[in-house]
């Protein structure tokens, strides 16, 4: 789920293979995703681009929904635009996470023949590979972010080798890659650039912080199963979802690292959070398939 500057909410609808556009007036417009001859695409991640388009990752497909409602898309499935027969060799694989890169293109990752591939997507120029890493790991939706140093940072979970550890990765536009390992079973998830020249991420143990020099700090969220989405709030703190609660972690001053939690009435499994006007937030609940408006206590 993302919110654009005009107040529109964009939400993935996995069961319907669609993207929902929710205007500030409350009007809902559904945009069914295009498809070739393959299975129905399941949207996972969304990203706004500077040209006003909404990019998405869905199954073996990556695409852009333009302001006019027209789709531009690429897929490994036969029948996808520009792919032709043997599309699997040149298609986007199965992308999960998206982010706006340092070159104002959309960066995404996917697996290819036992390696992890990072590529960029542009509506006019198509898909272009950045680098191929000889390793395998998972990056979930929301697991990539542009850092204050101009590099793209991402979470690495579910490593496919016993010799590898989960961690936080960094990739430059030139394809230079570096990884900082995390404790075993950390399962890093969403990641966001903070207001303090660092990256903040959720994991199974709580909230982590990594500086651009690689310095790691961890803040536990007690009584939480697994913090999920995390965003920068208008108060320069970071806000996150965890089970049926919304959390806030201070990023500056003497209270840096302090965690506050609030239960949300009617919530069961909150999976996404985006800032809304007047200091409130929109929340998405995975279990109830609903959107909720949350205003923190003053």
Secondary structure by P-SEA (a helix, b strand, c coil): ccccccbbbbbbbccccbbbbbccccbbbbbbbbbccccbbbbcbbbbccccbbbbccccccccccccccccccccccccccccccccccccccccccccccccccccccccccbbbbbcccccccccccccccbbbbbcccccccccccbbbbbbccccccccccbbbbbcccbbbbbbbccccccccbbbbcccccccccccccbbbbcccbbbbbbbbcccccccbbbbccccccccccccbbbbbbcccccccbbbbbbbccccccccccccccccbbbbbccccbbbbbbccc
